[in-house]
Amino acid sequence: MRLNEIEFGAQPPIDGYGPGGFRIAGDWYDGSLVVLPAGIHRIDALTADALSPLLSVANEIDVVLIGQGAEIAAPDPTIRDAIEEAGPGVEFMSTSSACRTYNVLLAEDRRVAIVVIAV
């Protein structure tokens, strides 16, 4: 079997996640995050105010993945509306699914951002 190294370009992949945080490009980040092409931002909760870094660069993003934690819940309509009004599509899923999907879309060279709640 031949294995190929995946190229992610300038935007870092999520290497792992676990109790209370995420490993991104080899560095550990405690807590919940917004990961954008231009940087990583910590957030305290999934609120419309916490999405301001994302909304400021929404024209550079095609899709936003929202990892809601261990379980999927009904999304807050104000969050969905704020993102969709700014332009990109938005998908709500569990944090684990969001991390995997994010890395696949990065490998496809898609313009993607992710908001993830730590599990």
N, C-alpha and C positions, 0 to 999 in steps of 0.2 A: 504494500500500500504506500502510495506517495502522499506526503503531507505538504501542503503549501502554507507559507507564512502569510498571515492576513495583514494587509496594509490599511491603517486607519487614517492616514493623512495627519493633519495638524490637530484635529479634535480627538481628545483622549477617550479610549474605551473604558468601560467599567469592568475592572478586573475581578471584583468580588464584592459581596455585601454580607453583612452579618450583624451580630448584636450591636445595634445602635449606630451603624455607619456604613461607609463604602470605601473600597480601595479603587482609586482611579489613577491610571498610569503609574502605579507603584506607590502612591501616597495614600495614607488613610485620612478620611474626613469623617468626623463625628457628626451625627445628626442628619437631618433631612436637607436635601440639596436641590438647586436648580443648576443644571449643567448645560452650558451654552457653548457655541463654537469659540467665543471670546473669553470664557472663564467659568469658574465654579463659584456659586453663591450659596451660603448657608441660609436656611429658613427655619423659623420656629414652628410654623404651621402652614397648612395649605389654605391660604387666603388670597383674595384678589390683590391685596397690598404686597404680599410676598412675591407676586409674579411681576412686579415692576421691571426687574432686569430683563426678563423674558419679553415683556411687551414692548420694551424700548428697541429691541432688535427683531421684532416679529417679521418684518419684511425680508429678513435673511433666512427664515426658517420655513420649511414646507409642512412639517408635522411635529407636534408636541406630544410626547408620551407622558402620562401622569401615572406614576406608581403610587397607589393609595395605601400601601402597607401590606400586611399579610393577607387581608381580605379585600375584595372589591365591594365598594359601597355605592349608593346612588350619588352621582356627582353633584356638587353644588352648582346650580344653574348660573350663578354669577361668575364663577370661574370659567365654565365652558363658554359663556357668552363673551366674556372679556377676551379670551384667546381667539375665538372665531371671528369677532369683530376686527381684531388686529390682522387677520389674514390666514394664519396657518390652520391646518386641520388639527384636531385634538382627539386622542384616544385615552380612555381611562382603563386601567387594569391593575393587577397586583404588582407590587414592587418587583418581585422576582421576574414576572413576565415582562415588565417594562424594561428591566436591565438587559435581558436577553434580546428583546426586540430592538432596543437602542443599538446594541453592538452589531446586529445584523444589518440595520440600516446604515450605520457608519461604514461597514465593510462594502456596502453598495454605493458609497459616496453620496448618500442622501443628505439633504439639509435638515438635520434633526436636532431637537432639544429634548431634555428630559427633566421632569420634576419628580423627585422620589422621596417618599416618606420612609424613614429608617424603620427597620423591623427588629 
